[in-house]
């Protein structure tokens, strides 16, 4: 169960991270009535990042093998990266419809998935 809890917390963490890092491009940049300054945008992003850390820190503590979890620290990091890209892809496809996926994007994702294979290989 610790592995499942870790994955769910990391997914939630990555949702907040993606909103903090890229949400302002959609909601505070393209809508004229929501144009706010860079300082305020940064504060809002930091506020979202707080919730990212509220989920990521427990996920890493629960999932880390040194705390009786199922994952090594390298596995945790690579899981987080894969989830980050997955959450980002969903976000991009839903909110940035003018962006398109190209062959090189798929090639890069395949390389990351290959890294997952090798990091879990005994």
ZAVO-862497 format. One record per atom (N, C-alpha, C, CB): x, y, z; residue in one letter; atom name. Coordinates in steps of 0.001 Angstrom, whole numbers, always signed. Glycine has a CB too. Layout:
// residues N
NODE        c1        c2        c3   type   atom
NODE         X         Y         Z      A     CA
...
// end
This chain:
// residues 122
NODE        c1        c2        c3   type   atom
NODE      +817     -1210        +0      X      N
NODE        +0        +0        +0      X     CA
NODE      +855     +1266        +0      X      C
NODE      -927        +3     +1206      X     CB
NODE     +2061     +1177      +585      X      N
NODE     +2906     +2365      +632      X     CA
NODE     +3267     +2845      -771      X      C
NODE     +4175     +2080     +1432      X     CB
NODE     +3452     +1897     -1680      X      N
NODE     +3751     +2265     -3061      X     CA
NODE     +2595     +3004     -3711      X      C
NODE     +4090     +1031     -3870      X     CB
NODE     +1378     +2558     -3469      X      N
NODE      +189     +3203     -4037      X     CA
NODE       +11     +4592     -3434      X      C
NODE     -1075     +2343     -3790      X     CB
NODE      +162     +4695     -2098      X      N
NODE       +53     +6012     -1459      X     CA
NODE     +1101     +6975     -2018      X      C
NODE      +213     +5885       +70      X     CB
NODE     +2314     +6454     -2207      X      N
NODE     +3387     +7287     -2765      X     CA
NODE     +3011     +7803     -4146      X      C
NODE     +4703     +6494     -2840      X     CB
NODE     +2526     +6916     -5003      X      N
NODE     +2155     +7317     -6365      X     CA
NODE     +1014     +8329     -6362      X      C
NODE     +1757     +6091     -7187      X     CB
NODE        +2     +8110     -5545      X      N
NODE     -1135     +9045     -5500      X     CA
NODE      -697    +10423     -4994      X      C
NODE     -2257     +8483     -4596      X     CB
NODE      +134    +10445     -3963      X      N
NODE      +631    +11725     -3445      X     CA
NODE     +1505    +12429     -4478      X      C
NODE     +1423    +11508     -2145      X     CB
NODE     +2325    +11671     -5205      X      N
NODE     +3174    +12277     -6231      X     CA
NODE     +2348    +12807     -7406      X      C
NODE     +4202    +11261     -6732      X     CB
NODE     +1291    +12122     -7761      X      N
NODE      +407    +12634     -8820      X     CA
NODE      -204    +13957     -8376      X      C
NODE      -713    +11603     -9163      X     CB
NODE      -743    +13993     -7161      X      N
NODE     -1306    +15241     -6642      X     CA
NODE      -263    +16342     -6585      X      C
NODE     -1899    +15019     -5258      X     CB
NODE      +924    +16002     -6138      X      N
NODE     +2017    +16968     -6071      X     CA
NODE     +2332    +17534     -7449      X      C
NODE     +3266    +16320     -5471      X     CB
NODE     +2362    +16671     -8440      X      N
NODE     +2683    +17120     -9793      X     CA
NODE     +1573    +17949    -10414      X      C
NODE     +2972    +15936    -10672      X     CB
NODE      +358    +17732    -10012      X      N
NODE      -736    +18597    -10483      X     CA
NODE      -511    +20020     -9974      X      C
NODE     -2127    +18057    -10005      X     CB
NODE      -221    +20147     -8684      X      N
NODE       +53    +21481     -8134      X     CA
NODE     +1297    +22102     -8765      X      C
NODE      +225    +21403     -6611      X     CB
NODE     +2336    +21278     -8974      X      N
NODE     +3562    +21787     -9570      X     CA
NODE     +3304    +22323    -10983      X      C
NODE     +4631    +20688     -9604      X     CB
NODE     +2555    +21566    -11762      X      N
NODE     +2274    +21993    -13135      X     CA
NODE     +1456    +23271    -13139      X      C
NODE     +1535    +20891    -13905      X     CB
NODE      +482    +23371    -12256      X      N
NODE      -305    +24604    -12165      X     CA
NODE      +575    +25781    -11734      X      C
NODE     -1474    +24423    -11174      X     CB
NODE     +1485    +25538    -10799      X      N
NODE     +2364    +26620    -10338      X     CA
NODE     +3332    +27054    -11429      X      C
NODE     +3144    +26182     -9098      X     CB
NODE     +3878    +26107    -12171      X      N
NODE     +4890    +26429    -13171      X     CA
NODE     +4309    +26941    -14477      X      C
NODE     +5726    +25227    -13443      X     CB
NODE     +3153    +26405    -14888      X      N
NODE     +2644    +26720    -16221      X     CA
NODE     +1238    +27309    -16241      X      C
NODE     +2660    +25494    -17049      X     CB
NODE      +500    +27193    -15157      X      N
NODE      -869    +27708    -15125      X     CA
NODE      -949    +29199    -15377      X      C
NODE     -1501    +27397    -13806      X     CB
NODE       +27    +29937    -14879      X      N
NODE        +8    +31389    -15063      X     CA
NODE      +126    +31774    -16538      X      C
NODE     +1142    +32035    -14267      X     CB
NODE      +746    +30917    -17348      X      N
NODE      +846    +31216    -18785      X     CA
NODE      -533    +31208    -19432      X      C
NODE     +1768    +30197    -19491      X     CB
NODE     -1397    +30369    -18919      X      N
NODE     -2759    +30273    -19457      X     CA
NODE     -3677    +31324    -18842      X      C
NODE     -3330    +28874    -19209      X     CB
NODE     -3687    +31392    -17516      X      N
NODE     -4708    +32202    -16849      X     CA
NODE     -4296    +33648    -16592      X      C
NODE     -5071    +31566    -15555      X     CB
NODE     -3021    +33922    -16463      X      N
NODE     -2592    +35285    -16166      X     CA
NODE     -1882    +35949    -17332      X      C
NODE     -1691    +35287    -14968      X     CB
NODE     -1753    +35275    -18434      X      N
NODE     -1036    +35842    -19564      X     CA
NODE     -1906    +36096    -20774      X      C
NODE       +73    +34949    -19946      X     CB
NODE     -2751    +35135    -21092      X      N
NODE     -3499    +35281    -22340      X     CA
NODE     -4822    +36022    -22163      X      C
NODE     -3762    +33923    -22934      X     CB
NODE     -5344    +36081    -20975      X      N
NODE     -6600    +36798    -20719      X     CA
NODE     -6282    +38228    -20284      X      C
NODE     -7454    +36066    -19630      X     CB
NODE     -6716    +39196    -21048      X      N
NODE     -6385    +40587    -20728      X     CA
NODE     -6911    +41004    -19360      X      C
NODE     -6944    +41513    -21792      X     CB
NODE     -8074    +40511    -18976      X      N
NODE     -8655    +40931    -17711      X     CA
NODE     -7955    +40285    -16522      X      C
NODE    -10132    +40599    -17682      X     CB
NODE     -7090    +39291    -16771      X      N
NODE     -6354    +38676    -15681      X     CA
NODE     -4868    +39020    -15707      X      C
NODE     -6529    +37186    -15728      X     CB
NODE     -4480    +39981    -16510      X      N
NODE     -3059    +40350    -16566      X     CA
NODE     -2663    +40968    -15218      X      C
NODE     -2775    +41353    -17752      X     CB
NODE     -1723    +40330    -14599      X      N
NODE     -1205    +40831    -13335      X     CA
NODE      +314    +40879    -13456      X      C
NODE     -1662    +39935    -12122      X     CB
NODE      +938    +41551    -12552      X      N
NODE     +2384    +41710    -12609      X     CA
NODE     +3135    +40427    -12302      X      C
NODE     +2812    +42776    -11656      X     CB
NODE     +4400    +40438    -12662      X      N
NODE     +5260    +39284    -12455      X     CA
NODE     +5406    +38956    -10970      X      C
NODE     +6629    +39534    -13075      X     CB
NODE     +5509    +39963    -10126      X      N
NODE     +5662    +39728     -8697      X     CA
NODE     +4438    +38997     -8129      X      C
NODE     +5879    +41060     -7959      X     CB
NODE     +3241    +39463     -8468      X      N
NODE     +2022    +38815     -7983      X     CA
NODE     +1876    +37413     -8566      X      C
NODE      +792    +39660     -8332      X     CB
NODE     +2223    +37256     -9830      X      N
NODE     +2186    +35935    -10453      X     CA
NODE     +3114    +34975     -9712      X      C
NODE     +2583    +36024    -11944      X     CB
NODE     +4295    +35455     -9358      X      N
NODE     +5254    +34630     -8629      X     CA
NODE     +4711    +34245     -7262      X      C
NODE     +6586    +35364     -8478      X     CB
NODE     +4085    +35173     -6568      X      N
NODE     +3509    +34863     -5249      X     CA
NODE     +2405    +33806     -5359      X      C
NODE     +2946    +36143     -4595      X     CB
NODE     +1577    +33931     -6368      X      N
NODE      +513    +32931     -6572      X     CA
NODE     +1127    +31566     -6864      X      C
NODE      -432    +33356     -7735      X     CB
NODE     +2158    +31545     -7708      X      N
NODE     +2831    +30283     -8025      X     CA
NODE     +3467    +29673     -6781      X      C
NODE     +3896    +30501     -9107      X     CB
NODE     +4094    +30491     -5937      X      N
NODE     +4654    +29984     -4690      X     CA
NODE     +3563    +29410     -3793      X      C
NODE     +5411    +31092     -3957      X     CB
NODE     +2407    +30057     -3782      X      N
NODE     +1292    +29538     -2996      X     CA
NODE      +865    +28153     -3455      X      C
NODE      +117    +30485     -3073      X     CB
NODE      +830    +27961     -4765      X      N
NODE      +499    +26631     -5300      X     CA
NODE     +1611    +25636     -4993      X      C
NODE      +259    +26702     -6823      X     CB
NODE     +2855    +26100     -5084      X      N
NODE     +3987    +25211     -4818      X     CA
NODE     +3988    +24732     -3372      X      C
NODE     +5305    +25919     -5133      X     CB
NODE     +3441    +25522     -2457      X      N
NODE     +3331    +25081     -1064      X     CA
NODE     +2557    +23768      -984      X      C
NODE     +2640    +26163      -201      X     CB
NODE     +1454    +23682     -1724      X      N
NODE      +644    +22462     -1698      X     CA
NODE     +1358    +21311     -2398      X      C
NODE      -717    +22711     -2356      X     CB
NODE     +2164    +21651     -3403      X      N
NODE     +2991    +20621     -4042      X     CA
NODE     +3892    +19965     -2998      X      C
NODE     +3845    +21228     -5194      X     CB
NODE     +4562    +20788     -2203      X      N
NODE     +5471    +20252     -1197      X     CA
NODE     +4724    +19531       -81      X      C
NODE     +6318    +21366      -613      X     CB
NODE     +3522    +19976      +234      X      N
NODE     +2719    +19296     +1259      X     CA
NODE     +2381    +17865      +848      X      C
NODE     +1428    +20079     +1526      X     CB
NODE     +2405    +17587      -446      X      N
NODE     +2150    +16233      -930      X     CA
NODE     +3446    +15488     -1261      X      C
NODE     +1253    +16282     -2158      X     CB
NODE     +4422    +16210     -1817      X      N
NODE     +5641    +15539     -2254      X     CA
NODE     +6500    +15053     -1090      X      C
NODE     +6447    +16466     -3123      X     CB
NODE     +6633    +15852       -70      X      N
NODE     +7471    +15442     +1064      X     CA
NODE     +6924    +14171     +1723      X      C
NODE     +7560    +16580     +2102      X     CB
NODE     +5628    +14087     +2040      X      N
NODE     +5115    +12825     +2594      X     CA
NODE     +5249    +11661     +1605      X      C
NODE     +3648    +12990     +2999      X     CB
NODE     +5062    +11935      +312      X      N
NODE     +5188    +10863      -678      X     CA
NODE     +6590    +10263      -631      X      C
NODE     +4878    +11390     -2097      X     CB
NODE     +7593    +11128      -595      X      N
NODE     +8968    +10630      -565      X     CA
NODE     +9287     +9920      +748      X      C
NODE     +9945    +11778      -782      X     CB
NODE     +8769    +10423     +1850      X      N
NODE     +9021     +9769     +3144      X     CA
NODE     +8335     +8407     +3209      X      C
NODE     +8533    +10662     +4306      X     CB
NODE     +7109     +8327     +2707      X      N
NODE     +6373     +7054     +2729      X     CA
NODE     +7010     +6051     +1761      X      C
NODE     +4879     +7280     +2362      X     CB
NODE     +7414     +6530      +598      X      N
NODE     +7895     +5625      -443      X     CA
NODE     +9345     +5222      -338      X      C
NODE     +7684     +6239     -1743      X     CB
NODE    +10143     +5942      +448      X      N
NODE    +11582     +5684      +497      X     CA
NODE    +11901     +4386     +1234      X      C
NODE    +12301     +6847     +1168      X     CB
NODE    +12732     +3593      +612      X      N
NODE    +13130     +2297     +1169      X     CA
NODE    +13748     +2443     +2558      X      C
NODE    +14118     +1603      +233      X     CB
NODE    +14457     +3531     +2817      X      N
NODE    +15057     +3767     +4129      X     CA
NODE    +14027     +3978     +5226      X      C
NODE    +15965     +4959     +4065      X     CB
NODE    +12790     +4264     +4849      X      N
NODE    +11676     +4404     +5799      X     CA
NODE    +10690     +3248     +5639      X      C
NODE    +10951     +5757     +5595      X     CB
NODE    +11185     +2108     +5222      X      N
NODE    +10382      +896     +4993      X     CA
NODE     +9417     +1025     +3822      X      C
NODE     +9602      +557     +6237      X     CB
NODE     +9706     +1919     +2902      X      N
NODE     +8908     +2024     +1685      X     CA
NODE     +9470     +1112      +605      X      C
NODE     +8864     +3476     +1188      X     CB
NODE     +8822     +1062      -539      X      N
NODE     +9243      +124     -1583      X     CA
NODE    +10281      +654     -2573      X      C
NODE     +8056      -307     -2339      X     CB
NODE    +10633     +1952     -2530      X      N
NODE    +11455     +2540     -3587      X     CA
NODE    +12787     +3073     -3065      X      C
NODE    +10695     +3656     -4268      X     CB
NODE    +13812     +2931     -3920      X      N
NODE    +15085     +3598     -3639      X     CA
NODE    +14925     +5082     -3967      X      C
NODE    +16265     +2958     -4464      X     CB
NODE    +15892     +5876     -3565      X      N
NODE    +15800     +7309     -3828      X     CA
NODE    +15854     +7597     -5335      X      C
NODE    +16933     +8056     -3103      X     CB
NODE    +16657     +6829     -6073      X      N
NODE    +16713     +7005     -7529      X     CA
NODE    +15381     +6636     -8181      X      C
NODE    +17844     +6153     -8129      X     CB
NODE    +14764     +5576     -7702      X      N
NODE    +13459     +5183     -8233      X     CA
NODE    +12415     +6251     -7943      X      C
NODE    +13017     +3838     -7640      X     CB
NODE    +12429     +6793     -6728      X      N
NODE    +11486     +7860     -6392      X     CA
NODE    +11646     +9050     -7328      X      C
NODE    +11679     +8305     -4941      X     CB
NODE    +12876     +9435     -7586      X      N
NODE    +13121    +10602     -8449      X     CA
NODE    +12637    +10336     -9866      X      C
NODE    +14619    +10962     -8464      X     CB
NODE    +12917     +9172    -10392      X      N
NODE    +12502     +8883    -11760      X     CA
NODE    +10980     +8721    -11865      X      C
NODE    +13201     +7619    -12264      X     CB
NODE    +10362     +8133    -10853      X      N
NODE     +8895     +8057    -10823      X     CA
NODE     +8320     +9466    -10866      X      C
NODE     +8396     +7300     -9552      X     CB
NODE     +8880    +10367    -10059      X      N
NODE     +8397    +11751    -10025      X     CA
NODE     +8539    +12402    -11391      X      C
NODE     +9162    +12567     -8969      X     CB
NODE     +9638    +12163    -12078      X      N
NODE     +9851    +12768    -13403      X     CA
NODE     +8839    +12246    -14416      X      C
NODE    +11280    +12486    -13900      X     CB
NODE     +8586    +10948    -14403      X      N
NODE     +7615    +10367    -15338      X     CA
NODE     +6219    +10907    -15050      X      C
NODE     +7622     +8823    -15248      X     CB
NODE     +5846    +10957    -13784      X      N
NODE     +4538    +11508    -13427      X     CA
NODE     +4445    +12979    -13807      X      C
NODE     +4274    +11335    -11928      X     CB
NODE     +5530    +13707    -13629      X      N
NODE     +5557    +15120    -13990      X     CA
NODE     +5282    +15305    -15481      X      C
NODE     +6910    +15742    -13618      X     CB
NODE     +5920    +14500    -16300      X      N
NODE     +5708    +14613    -17746      X     CA
NODE     +4284    +14192    -18100      X      C
NODE     +6736    +13749    -18521      X     CB
NODE     +3792    +13139    -17471      X      N
NODE     +2423    +12697    -17751      X     CA
NODE     +1393    +13752    -17389      X      C
NODE     +2125    +11418    -16998      X     CB
NODE     +1526    +14335    -16195      X      N
NODE      +597    +15392    -15771      X     CA
NODE      +728    +16592    -16702      X      C
NODE      +870    +15815    -14296      X     CB
NODE     +1971    +16939    -17058      X      N
NODE     +2183    +18068    -17954      X     CA
NODE     +1534    +17837    -19314      X      C
NODE     +3671    +18328    -18126      X     CB
NODE     +1660    +16630    -19858      X      N
NODE     +1058    +16338    -21165      X     CA
NODE      -458    +16510    -21127      X      C
NODE     +1411    +14910    -21609      X     CB
NODE     -1087    +16008    -20083      X      N
NODE     -2541    +16175    -19946      X     CA
NODE     -2890    +17651    -19854      X      C
NODE     -3069    +15422    -18701      X     CB
NODE     -2149    +18396    -19030      X      N
NODE     -2374    +19830    -18873      X     CA
NODE     -2221    +20559    -20214      X      C
NODE     -1398    +20413    -17836      X     CB
NODE     -1141    +20244    -20924      X      N
NODE      -886    +20900    -22202      X     CA
NODE     -1986    +20606    -23215      X      C
NODE      +460    +20462    -22757      X     CB
NODE     -2391    +19358    -23301      X      N
NODE     -3413    +18991    -24277      X     CA
NODE     -4774    +19590    -23935      X      C
NODE     -3526    +17481    -24369      X     CB
NODE     -5065    +19776    -22657      X      N
NODE     -6344    +20357    -22251      X     CA
NODE     -6375    +21877    -22370      X      C
NODE     -6656    +19960    -20833      X     CB
NODE     -5281    +22540    -22005      X      N
NODE     -5306    +23989    -21878      X     CA
NODE     -4500    +24749    -22927      X      C
NODE     -4815    +24358    -20547      X     CB
NODE     -3612    +24089    -23607      X      N
NODE     -2806    +24739    -24646      X     CA
NODE     -2999    +23996    -25959      X      C
NODE     -1297    +24776    -24251      X     CB
NODE     -4197    +24089    -26475      X      N
NODE     -4556    +23321    -27668      X     CA
NODE     -3770    +23747    -28907      X      C
NODE     -6036    +23459    -27938      X     CB
NODE     -3173    +24931    -28873      X      N
NODE     -2374    +25380    -30006      X     CA
NODE     -1021    +24661    -30055      X      C
NODE     -2163    +26894    -29935      X     CB
NODE      -609    +24055    -28950      X      N
NODE      +639    +23284    -28913      X     CA
NODE      +369    +21890    -29467      X      C
NODE     +1215    +23203    -27458      X     CB
NODE     +1337    +21351    -30182      X      N
NODE     +1172    +20014    -30744      X     CA
NODE     +2343    +19127    -30343      X      C
NODE     +1048    +20080    -32277      X     CB
NODE     +2050    +17849    -30265      X      N
NODE     +3100    +16875    -29994      X     CA
NODE     +3710    +16448    -31324      X      C
NODE     +2545    +15642    -29205      X     CB
NODE     +5020    +16389    -31363      X      N
NODE     +5743    +16003    -32569      X     CA
NODE     +6523    +14721    -32304      X      C
NODE     +6691    +17135    -33032      X     CB
NODE     +7096    +14168    -33344      X      N
NODE     +7808    +12896    -33221      X     CA
NODE     +8930    +12971    -32194      X      C
NODE     +8372    +12479    -34570      X     CB
NODE     +9636    +14096    -32140      X      N
NODE    +10751    +14196    -31208      X     CA
NODE    +10276    +14228    -29746      X      C
NODE    +11574    +15444    -31518      X     CB
NODE     +9063    +14721    -29518      X      N
NODE     +8499    +14681    -28161      X     CA
NODE     +8268    +13228    -27745      X      C
NODE     +7165    +15490    -28088      X     CB
NODE     +7700    +12447    -28671      X      N
NODE     +7467    +11029    -28378      X     CA
NODE     +8789    +10288    -28177      X      C
NODE     +6660    +10372    -29513      X     CB
NODE     +9811    +10645    -28959      X      N
NODE    +11126    +10022    -28801      X     CA
NODE    +11708    +10339    -27423      X      C
NODE    +12088    +10499    -29911      X     CB
NODE    +11569    +11573    -26981      X      N
NODE    +12064    +11969    -25657      X     CA
NODE    +11324    +11216    -24560      X      C
NODE    +11911    +13489    -25453      X     CB
NODE    +10015    +11086    -24698      X      N
NODE     +9226    +10349    -23703      X     CA
NODE     +9648     +8884    -23675      X      C
NODE     +7711    +10465    -24009      X     CB
NODE     +9919     +8322    -24838      X      N
NODE    +10387     +6935    -24900      X     CA
NODE    +11722     +6777    -24175      X      C
NODE    +10521     +6479    -26363      X     CB
NODE    +12601     +7751    -24305      X      N
NODE    +13884     +7705    -23590      X     CA
NODE    +13670     +7737    -22082      X      C
NODE    +14783     +8879    -24017      X     CB
NODE    +12731     +8552    -21628      X      N
NODE    +12443     +8624    -20193      X     CA
NODE    +11860     +7297    -19704      X      C
NODE    +11465     +9788    -19890      X     CB
NODE    +10982     +6712    -20494      X      N
NODE    +10425     +5404    -20122      X     CA
NODE    +11500     +4327    -20120      X      C
NODE     +9295     +5009    -21079      X     CB
NODE    +12450     +4438    -21036      X      N
NODE    +13585     +3493    -21016      X     CA
NODE    +14390     +3671    -19738      X      C
NODE    +14499     +3695    -22257      X     CB
NODE    +14538     +4903    -19280      X      N
NODE    +15246     +5161    -18024      X     CA
NODE    +14521     +4498    -16869      X      C
NODE    +15382     +6674    -17769      X     CB
NODE    +13210     +4519    -16880      X      N
NODE    +12434     +3852    -15835      X     CA
NODE    +12723     +2347    -15850      X      C
NODE    +10916     +4119    -16026      X     CB
NODE    +12732     +1783    -17037      X      N
NODE    +13030      +350    -17164      X     CA
NODE    +14389       +40    -16518      X      C
NODE    +13027       -84    -18666      X     CB
NODE    +15405      +827    -16866      X      N
NODE    +16742      +538    -16362      X     CA
NODE    +16885      +806    -14863      X      C
NODE    +17756     +1354    -17118      X     CB
NODE    +16179     +1799    -14347      X      N
NODE    +16306     +2119    -12929      X     CA
NODE    +15661     +1024    -12061      X      C
NODE    +15660     +3489    -12631      X     CB
NODE    +14654      +321    -12605      X      N
NODE    +14001      -749    -11855      X     CA
NODE    +14601     -2118    -12152      X      C
NODE    +12522      -767    -12165      X     CB
NODE    +15498     -2202    -13127      X      N
NODE    +16128     -3474    -13483      X     CA
NODE    +17105     -3870    -12386      X      C
NODE    +16852     -3378    -14859      X     CB
NODE    +17024     -5085    -11979      X      N
NODE    +17898     -5604    -10896      X     CA
NODE    +19267     -5945    -11448      X      C
NODE    +17271     -6861    -10222      X     CB
// end
